[in-house]
């Protein structure tokens, strides 16, 4: 076990991170490199849907890096928000593959780094297959396709690039994706009944320093966001309040994305947050709510916030 490389993503990874982890394991193993794909934390309903569709078992979960001497991170720039971080040796990270513009890859001086500002990390892995002239298995192609369409809201959001579209087209032929696959996957991730809503927000919730300020930027991607807000907005506010640290972040909001009808509802938790997002996103709040007629992802909001705060320096 000591010779193995572990490939993993952030805690409670999403479909893109899961698919990228599995894909890079497949690539490395085909090249004769001893690597294992592993997850930290929980798997969401979207991943479970794809695993059930493929009739395969999930990758193993780990809570320690002790048995590995090398670590590869995909769809993330660091290991954080987990007990595993306390024992984490940053010298073990030998590679980072990611697609987030704002990142902390400088924390890992030994790592080979590829960070491309595209829609999905899975797209980078597809290009790795193509560069190595390796054909992904049908199962892995399905997961990669699911990762790309999940992260790009079926190739509709603004972070979608030509590279994502080409990768999805390449995978769809290999995986033989049925026409109703995406709708079924999106519906599966949209079960927010009962405690599911709290569980989803709790898994996603974090407070992190950006631009010398503390932000809390939660996100939900689901079907039927209008109804969710109409029926449960106060519950959402109470859930966020219960998760907020004692001192609280400087800015706090939750980004709700309707993945079928293609719009956002953003809930701000302070006037300061409303004012900031009004300036940065050119949106109008009423009773703490703002609605767009387009999709904007959290990663896009972070990029716009970066531009805004950079302009103030």
Buried (B, 14 or more C-beta within 10 A) or exposed (E): EEEBBBBBBBBBBBBBBBBBBBBBBBBBEBEEEEBBBBBBBEBBBBBBBBBEBBEEEEBEEBEEBEEBBBBBBBBBBBBBBBEBEEEBEEEBBBBBBBBBBEBEBEBBEEBEBBBBEBBBBBBBBBBBBBEEEEEBBEBBBBBBBBBBBBBBBBBBBEBBBEBBBBBBEBBBEBBEBEEEBBEEBBBBBBEBEEEEBBBBBBBBBBBBEBBEEBBBBBBBBBBBBEEBBEEBBEEBBEBBEEBBEEEBBBBBBBBBBBBBEBBBBBBBBBEEBBEBBBEBBEBEBEEBBBBBEEBBBBBBBBBBBBEBBEEEE
